[in-house]
Each structure stands twice: as C-alpha cells, then as structure tokens.
Amino acid sequence: MRMDKLTSKFQSALADAQSLALGKDHQFIEPVHLMLALLDQEGGSVKPLLSQCSVNTQLLHTELHKELGRIATVSGSGGDVQISNELSRLLNLTDKLAQKTS
C-alpha cells in the first residue's frame, strides 16, 4: 500500500488509529482502531455515509469500544505500534479493488 495514494483524511484517520492503539497499550493497529478513528473523524464522510445507510452509528461506536476492550495489552513496548496483519491485508485488498475501478 502506498501512503501517498491515500487521501489526507484517511492518512489522518490512520494516525488517529495509531494514537488510539498506543493510548490503549495495544501492540498493533487493528481494523477496529481504524474504524473508530474514521467514525470519530471531524468532517469525515464515514459517519454520514453510514447514517444514510440507516446504520445506528452510536450503537456501532459502543460495540467498537467493547471490541477494543477485548484486545490484549502490552507493557514496556516503548510506544512501538505497528499495523496488524489483518489491517494490512484489508488495506491491500482495498488498494487492489481501487486499481480495478480506475
């Protein structure tokens, strides 16, 4: 995945997801971190889009926070947080799909 191909909003959401993972003492940035960051993003398009699709974004937000609580924490990692294999696969898949549509 090429970071320069991502929108500034998405790059910002990735940075927010990293901060969230770091703040929760998680070793990896998981899809749940990114989804929460996208959902909470000021001026972002994800929350309005989900609302248009009749998604209860408040319930989604609550459930995502519950999922965060299930992720193992680490101590003494020195703030080293990496993208998880699952998130990496997801981002690569979206990149591949985007290439097919352009």
BELZI-V517408 format. One record per residue. RES is the residue in one letter. PHI is phi in whole degrees, 0 to 359 (none if undefined). NEAR is the number of other ideal C-beta (glycine too) atoms within 10 Angstrom. Layout:
<<RES/PHI/NEAR> <RES/PHI/NEAR>>
//
This chain:
<<M/none/13> <R/261/6> <M/297/8> <D/291/5> <K/274/10> <L/277/16> <T/293/9> <S/296/7> <K/295/15> <F/290/19> <Q/299/12> <S/295/17> <A/295/23> <L/297/20> <A/295/12> <D/295/17> <A/295/23> <Q/297/19> <S/298/14> <L/297/20> <A/298/24> <L/297/16> <G/295/10> <K/266/13> <D/60/15> <H/265/21> <Q/282/16> <F/234/17> <I/273/24> <E/258/22> <P/306/17> <V/296/23> <H/297/30> <L/293/23> <M/298/17> <L/297/21> <A/298/23> <L/293/21> <L/293/18> <D/271/15> <Q/295/16> <E/292/7> <G/76/8> <G/281/16> <S/258/11> <V/292/18> <K/299/18> <P/298/11> <L/295/12> <L/296/15> <S/298/11> <Q/297/8> <C/270/8> <S/64/6> <V/277/14> <N/282/11> <T/292/15> <Q/292/9> <L/295/9> <L/302/15> <H/301/15> <T/298/11> <E/293/12> <L/295/16> <H/295/11> <K/298/10> <E/296/15> <L/302/16> <G/293/8> <R/272/7> <I/279/16> <A/297/8> <T/255/10> <V/231/11> <S/234/5> <G/75/5> <S/275/13> <G/70/5> <G/80/7> <D/274/8> <V/241/22> <Q/238/13> <I/289/21> <S/291/20> <N/301/10> <E/297/13> <L/292/19> <S/300/14> <R/299/12> <L/297/16> <L/293/17> <N/294/11> <L/296/11> <T/294/13> <D/296/13> <K/298/10> <L/296/10> <A/295/10> <Q/293/9> <K/289/6> <T/269/5> <S/260/5>>
//
